[in-house]
Amino acid sequence: EDHRRVVFATEGKDAETVERFREDLEAHGGKAEQVQEACLDMSAAFIRGLTEEFPEAKLTFDNFHLMQLLTEAIDDTRRQEQPTHPELKGTRFTWLKNDWNRTDKQQATFDALRSSSLATIRATHIKSVFQDIFAAESVQEAEPLLKAWYFWATHSRIGPVIKAAKTIKNHWAGVLRWFVSRISNGVLEAINSLI
C-alpha cells in the first residue's frame, strides 16, 4: 500500500524555498541526489531551484497548471472579444469550467454559442484537444499529438492562445515528462508548497 506524507513545509515561492527543502532533507538523512522526480508549475524560480538543488531530478510540469494556463488564455480571449460580441457578457464562468462541471445554464450558453466562429469558442476547443492528449499512453503517442496541437494553436490567430502555446513549447521536455512520470501536484502538491 502506497502512503504519502508531508515531509517539509515552508512559506515562499522562490528558489530559496527549494534550498530550504534540500537542507531539511539532508538534516534528516536524505540525499539530494536521490530525488529522481519533481512535479512543479512553470515558475522560473522553482525550475532554477530544483535544477540547482536536485540536479538528478527530472522535472514534470503539472498538467493542472498547464490547463490553468490555457483557461487563462480563454478568459483573456473572451475579455478581448466581449466588447464587440455582447452575447459573451456574463458568460465568464461558462468558459472557466470543463464540460463535466458546468451548470445547466452554463452548458446551455455554451451549446448556444458552440457553432459560432467566436475566438472564445475556438480557444475552448484548442484547450479541450490539449486536455485530451493526456489520455495518451506514452511519450511516443503523445509527442506527435502535442506537435500537431502546437501547430494548430500557434496558427489560430488568437493572441492569448498563441502566447500560452509558446509557453508550453518553452517547457516541452517537462510537459512530455508527465507521460513517463505520471506525477502531478494532485499527488505532490505538498512539494510545490514545500519547496
C-alpha positions as a LaTeX table, in Angstrom:
\begin{tabular}{lrrr}
\hline
Residue & $x$ (\AA) & $y$ (\AA) & $z$ (\AA) \\
\hline
Glu1 & 0.00 & 0.00 & 0.00 \\
Asp2 & 1.30 & 3.41 & $-1.02$ \\
His3 & 1.39 & 6.00 & 1.76 \\
Arg4 & 2.17 & 9.67 & 1.29 \\
Arg5 & 3.04 & 12.15 & 3.96 \\
Val6 & 4.23 & 15.70 & 4.18 \\
Val7 & 7.95 & 15.77 & 4.90 \\
Phe8 & 8.54 & 19.52 & 4.85 \\
Ala9 & 6.52 & 22.73 & 4.74 \\
Thr10 & 7.61 & 26.33 & 4.44 \\
Glu11 & 6.38 & 29.61 & 3.06 \\
Gly12 & 7.81 & 31.03 & $-0.11$ \\
Lys13 & 7.73 & 30.75 & $-3.87$ \\
Asp14 & 11.34 & 31.31 & $-4.82$ \\
Ala15 & 14.50 & 29.29 & $-5.39$ \\
Glu16 & 15.45 & 29.69 & $-1.73$ \\
Thr17 & 12.42 & 27.63 & $-0.68$ \\
Val18 & 13.88 & 24.74 & $-2.67$ \\
Glu19 & 17.22 & 25.25 & $-0.93$ \\
Arg20 & 15.49 & 25.15 & 2.48 \\
Phe21 & 13.81 & 21.88 & 1.50 \\
Arg22 & 17.15 & 20.34 & 0.46 \\
Glu23 & 18.76 & 21.44 & 3.73 \\
Asp24 & 15.91 & 19.92 & 5.75 \\
Leu25 & 16.02 & 16.71 & 3.69 \\
Glu26 & 19.75 & 16.35 & 4.31 \\
Ala27 & 19.37 & 17.22 & 8.02 \\
His28 & 17.04 & 14.19 & 8.25 \\
Gly29 & 19.42 & 11.81 & 6.47 \\
Gly30 & 18.17 & 12.23 & 2.91 \\
Lys31 & 20.38 & 12.99 & $-0.06$ \\
Ala32 & 19.56 & 15.49 & $-2.78$ \\
Glu33 & 20.98 & 13.19 & $-5.46$ \\
Gln34 & 18.42 & 10.52 & $-4.50$ \\
Val35 & 15.50 & 12.74 & $-5.56$ \\
Gln36 & 14.66 & 11.42 & $-9.01$ \\
Glu37 & 11.41 & 13.21 & $-9.88$ \\
Ala38 & 9.86 & 16.58 & $-9.14$ \\
Cys39 & 6.50 & 17.98 & $-10.16$ \\
Leu40 & 6.01 & 21.73 & $-10.34$ \\
Asp41 & 4.33 & 24.59 & $-12.12$ \\
Met42 & 6.33 & 26.54 & $-14.70$ \\
Ser43 & 7.73 & 29.02 & $-12.18$ \\
Ala44 & 11.22 & 30.06 & $-13.26$ \\
Ala45 & 12.24 & 30.27 & $-9.58$ \\
Phe46 & 11.20 & 26.68 & $-8.85$ \\
Ile47 & 12.83 & 25.43 & $-12.05$ \\
Arg48 & 16.10 & 27.16 & $-11.14$ \\
Gly49 & 15.92 & 25.97 & $-7.52$ \\
Leu50 & 15.21 & 22.37 & $-8.45$ \\
Thr51 & 17.90 & 22.33 & $-11.14$ \\
Glu52 & 20.49 & 23.70 & $-8.69$ \\
Glu53 & 19.49 & 21.82 & $-5.54$ \\
Phe54 & 18.31 & 18.50 & $-7.02$ \\
Pro55 & 20.40 & 18.05 & $-10.17$ \\
Glu56 & 19.35 & 14.40 & $-10.63$ \\
Ala57 & 15.62 & 15.15 & $-10.54$ \\
Lys58 & 13.64 & 15.02 & $-13.77$ \\
Leu59 & 11.09 & 17.84 & $-13.92$ \\
Thr60 & 7.44 & 17.20 & $-14.72$ \\
Phe61 & 5.23 & 20.19 & $-15.34$ \\
Asp62 & 1.92 & 19.60 & $-13.67$ \\
Asn63 & $-0.94$ & 19.26 & $-16.14$ \\
Phe64 & $-3.28$ & 21.12 & $-13.77$ \\
His65 & $-1.12$ & 24.23 & $-14.23$ \\
Leu66 & $-0.93$ & 23.65 & $-17.98$ \\
Met67 & $-4.75$ & 23.59 & $-18.11$ \\
Gln68 & $-4.86$ & 26.68 & $-15.91$ \\
Leu69 & $-2.59$ & 28.46 & $-18.41$ \\
Leu70 & $-4.98$ & 27.62 & $-21.26$ \\
Thr71 & $-8.05$ & 28.53 & $-19.19$ \\
Glu72 & $-6.50$ & 31.95 & $-18.58$ \\
Ala73 & $-5.91$ & 32.25 & $-22.34$ \\
Ile74 & $-9.60$ & 31.53 & $-22.95$ \\
Asp75 & $-10.60$ & 34.12 & $-20.37$ \\
Asp76 & $-8.28$ & 36.72 & $-21.93$ \\
Thr77 & $-9.75$ & 35.91 & $-25.35$ \\
Arg78 & $-13.30$ & 36.32 & $-24.03$ \\
Arg79 & $-12.39$ & 39.65 & $-22.43$ \\
Gln80 & $-10.88$ & 40.93 & $-25.69$ \\
Glu81 & $-13.83$ & 39.73 & $-27.75$ \\
Gln82 & $-16.69$ & 40.76 & $-25.45$ \\
Pro83 & $-16.83$ & 44.47 & $-26.41$ \\
Thr84 & $-17.81$ & 43.55 & $-29.99$ \\
His85 & $-19.81$ & 40.42 & $-29.05$ \\
Pro86 & $-22.45$ & 41.22 & $-26.42$ \\
Glu87 & $-23.53$ & 37.57 & $-26.33$ \\
Leu88 & $-20.38$ & 36.95 & $-24.25$ \\
Lys89 & $-21.45$ & 39.34 & $-21.50$ \\
Gly90 & $-21.93$ & 37.49 & $-18.20$ \\
Thr91 & $-20.51$ & 34.21 & $-19.55$ \\
Arg92 & $-17.11$ & 34.19 & $-17.85$ \\
Phe93 & $-17.70$ & 31.05 & $-15.77$ \\
Thr94 & $-19.04$ & 29.17 & $-18.79$ \\
Trp95 & $-15.51$ & 29.22 & $-20.23$ \\
Leu96 & $-13.65$ & 28.66 & $-16.97$ \\
Lys97 & $-15.27$ & 25.25 & $-16.44$ \\
Asn98 & $-15.00$ & 21.94 & $-18.26$ \\
Asp99 & $-17.93$ & 20.22 & $-19.95$ \\
Trp100 & $-18.49$ & 17.95 & $-16.95$ \\
Asn101 & $-18.75$ & 20.65 & $-14.29$ \\
Arg102 & $-20.77$ & 23.41 & $-15.95$ \\
Thr103 & $-24.17$ & 24.24 & $-14.51$ \\
Asp104 & $-27.20$ & 23.62 & $-16.75$ \\
Lys105 & $-27.38$ & 27.34 & $-17.53$ \\
Gln106 & $-23.66$ & 27.50 & $-18.39$ \\
Gln107 & $-23.97$ & 24.41 & $-20.60$ \\
Ala108 & $-26.98$ & 25.93 & $-22.39$ \\
Thr109 & $-24.93$ & 29.09 & $-23.05$ \\
Phe110 & $-22.02$ & 27.01 & $-24.32$ \\
Asp111 & $-24.30$ & 24.92 & $-26.56$ \\
Ala112 & $-25.96$ & 28.05 & $-27.97$ \\
Leu113 & $-22.58$ & 29.51 & $-28.93$ \\
Arg114 & $-20.77$ & 26.25 & $-29.82$ \\
Ser115 & $-21.16$ & 26.54 & $-33.58$ \\
Ser116 & $-20.27$ & 30.24 & $-33.74$ \\
Ser117 & $-16.98$ & 31.48 & $-35.10$ \\
Leu118 & $-16.12$ & 33.31 & $-31.88$ \\
Ala119 & $-12.44$ & 33.18 & $-30.95$ \\
Thr120 & $-13.54$ & 32.25 & $-27.41$ \\
Ile121 & $-15.19$ & 29.07 & $-28.74$ \\
Arg122 & $-12.14$ & 28.22 & $-30.85$ \\
Ala123 & $-9.85$ & 28.77 & $-27.86$ \\
Thr124 & $-12.06$ & 26.46 & $-25.79$ \\
His125 & $-11.78$ & 23.74 & $-28.45$ \\
Ile126 & $-8.00$ & 24.15 & $-28.53$ \\
Lys127 & $-7.86$ & 23.67 & $-24.76$ \\
Ser128 & $-10.14$ & 20.60 & $-24.94$ \\
Val129 & $-7.93$ & 18.93 & $-27.52$ \\
Phe130 & $-4.85$ & 19.67 & $-25.41$ \\
Gln131 & $-6.59$ & 18.14 & $-22.39$ \\
Asp132 & $-7.47$ & 15.01 & $-24.39$ \\
Ile133 & $-3.80$ & 14.45 & $-25.28$ \\
Phe134 & $-3.21$ & 13.47 & $-21.65$ \\
Ala135 & $-5.09$ & 10.24 & $-22.35$ \\
Ala136 & $-2.09$ & 9.12 & $-24.44$ \\
Glu137 & $-0.31$ & 6.11 & $-23.02$ \\
Ser138 & 3.27 & 7.03 & $-23.85$ \\
Val139 & 5.60 & 9.83 & $-24.90$ \\
Gln140 & 5.77 & 8.24 & $-28.35$ \\
Glu141 & 2.00 & 8.53 & $-28.68$ \\
Ala142 & 1.75 & 11.96 & $-27.06$ \\
Glu143 & 4.57 & 13.86 & $-28.76$ \\
Pro144 & 3.15 & 13.86 & $-32.32$ \\
Leu145 & $-0.24$ & 14.86 & $-30.90$ \\
Leu146 & 1.38 & 17.72 & $-28.98$ \\
Lys147 & 3.28 & 18.83 & $-32.07$ \\
Ala148 & 0.08 & 18.89 & $-34.15$ \\
Trp149 & $-1.74$ & 20.71 & $-31.34$ \\
Tyr150 & 1.08 & 23.27 & $-31.08$ \\
Phe151 & 0.91 & 23.98 & $-34.82$ \\
Trp152 & $-2.88$ & 24.44 & $-34.61$ \\
Ala153 & $-2.67$ & 26.66 & $-31.51$ \\
Thr154 & 0.10 & 28.88 & $-32.88$ \\
His155 & $-1.76$ & 29.30 & $-36.19$ \\
Ser156 & $-5.11$ & 30.06 & $-34.52$ \\
Arg157 & $-4.70$ & 33.86 & $-34.79$ \\
Ile158 & $-5.82$ & 34.04 & $-31.14$ \\
Gly159 & $-3.14$ & 36.04 & $-29.31$ \\
Pro160 & $-3.62$ & 34.64 & $-25.78$ \\
Val161 & $-3.71$ & 31.05 & $-27.11$ \\
Ile162 & $-0.55$ & 31.59 & $-29.15$ \\
Lys163 & 1.20 & 33.01 & $-26.08$ \\
Ala164 & 0.10 & 30.04 & $-23.91$ \\
Ala165 & 1.16 & 27.53 & $-26.59$ \\
Lys166 & 4.61 & 29.15 & $-26.80$ \\
Thr167 & 4.94 & 28.94 & $-23.01$ \\
Ile168 & 4.12 & 25.23 & $-23.22$ \\
Lys169 & 6.66 & 24.80 & $-26.04$ \\
Asn170 & 9.32 & 26.52 & $-23.89$ \\
His171 & 8.70 & 23.82 & $-21.26$ \\
Trp172 & 8.31 & 20.96 & $-23.74$ \\
Ala173 & 10.56 & 18.38 & $-22.03$ \\
Gly174 & 8.77 & 18.77 & $-18.70$ \\
Val175 & 5.36 & 18.61 & $-20.38$ \\
Leu176 & 6.34 & 15.36 & $-22.11$ \\
Arg177 & 7.90 & 14.05 & $-18.90$ \\
Trp178 & 4.38 & 13.63 & $-17.49$ \\
Phe179 & 3.85 & 10.74 & $-19.90$ \\
Val180 & 6.75 & 8.96 & $-18.19$ \\
Ser181 & 6.43 & 10.02 & $-14.56$ \\
Arg182 & 2.61 & 10.31 & $-14.38$ \\
Ile183 & 3.03 & 12.56 & $-11.35$ \\
Ser184 & 1.05 & 15.68 & $-10.74$ \\
Asn185 & 0.58 & 18.18 & $-7.99$ \\
Gly186 & $-2.53$ & 16.24 & $-7.04$ \\
Val187 & 0.00 & 13.69 & $-5.77$ \\
Leu188 & 2.79 & 16.09 & $-4.87$ \\
Glu189 & 1.00 & 19.32 & $-4.02$ \\
Ala190 & 2.96 & 19.30 & $-0.83$ \\
Ile191 & 6.21 & 19.61 & $-2.76$ \\
Asn192 & 5.09 & 22.79 & $-4.50$ \\
Ser193 & 4.17 & 24.41 & $-1.23$ \\
Leu194 & 7.10 & 22.76 & 0.49 \\
Ile195 & 9.71 & 23.72 & $-1.99$ \\
\hline
\end{tabular}
